[in-house]
Every structure is written in structure tokens, then in C-alpha cells.
Amino acid sequence: MRVPQQEDPPTFVLDKEALREIFRSADGQRWAYKKGWTDDESDPCKDAWSGVTCNATTGRVIAL
């Protein structure tokens, strides 16, 4: 897990919406590792969702 050196930007809104759609369409409720994916208030980058890698400068998702 990455330790933020400064305040990280929030995840880009369209990235979060895309991740939510992936979760729904891939039956995410059955995933073994889904930390953060089920919390509507959670941020994929700031809260380190399982399997999500973000750019710390831009707040954009860069890998799954």
C-alpha cells in the first residue's frame, strides 16, 4: 500500500463510474477481494480499492 506524501486528488469521476460498472457487470459481489468496491462513499484511489492502481498526481485509474 502506498503512503500518501501529500493530499491525493480525488479519483476522476468517470473512472469511478467505469469501475462501478465493471463491478456490477462482473458479479463483483462474489469477488474474494473487493475492499472498497462496495462502499459508495469510498474513493478508488484514496481508499486503495482492491486491484486498482492510480496515478497519485492526477487521480486517474491507470491499472486493474
C-alpha positions in Angstrom: 0.0 0.0 0.0 1.3 3.4 -0.9 1.6 6.1 1.8 0.4 9.5 0.5 3.1 12.1 0.7 0.6 14.9 0.2 -3.1 15.2 -0.3 -4.0 13.0 -3.2 -6.5 14.2 -5.7 -9.9 12.6 -5.8 -10.4 9.9 -8.4 -11.6 11.2 -11.7 -15.5 10.9 -11.7 -15.7 8.9 -15.0 -13.1 6.5 -13.8 -15.1 5.7 -10.6 -18.3 5.3 -12.7 -16.5 2.9 -15.0 -15.2 0.9 -12.0 -18.7 0.6 -10.6 -20.0 -0.7 -14.0 -17.2 -3.3 -14.1 -18.1 -4.4 -10.6 -21.8 -4.7 -11.5 -21.2 -6.5 -14.8 -18.5 -8.8 -13.5 -20.7 -10.0 -10.5 -18.4 -8.2 -8.1 -20.4 -9.2 -5.0 -18.9 -12.7 -5.5 -15.3 -11.5 -5.7 -13.0 -12.7 -2.9 -11.1 -9.4 -2.8 -13.4 -6.4 -3.1 -12.1 -3.9 -0.5 -13.6 -0.5 -1.2 -15.7 -1.7 -4.2 -18.9 -1.9 -2.2 -18.7 1.4 -0.3 -20.5 4.2 -2.2 -18.6 6.9 -0.3 -15.2 5.3 -0.9 -12.7 6.7 -3.4 -10.9 4.1 -5.5 -7.5 5.9 -5.3 -7.6 7.5 -1.8 -9.1 4.4 -0.2 -7.0 1.8 -2.2 -9.7 -0.4 -3.6 -8.5 -4.0 -4.1 -6.8 -4.4 -7.5 -7.0 -0.7 -8.5 -3.8 1.3 -9.2 -4.0 5.1 -9.6 -1.7 7.9 -10.7 -1.0 9.8 -7.5 -0.7 13.1 -9.3 -3.8 13.0 -11.5 -6.2 10.8 -9.5 -6.8 8.7 -12.7 -7.0 4.9 -12.6 -4.1 3.5 -14.6 -4.4 -0.3 -14.0 -6.6 -3.0 -12.7 
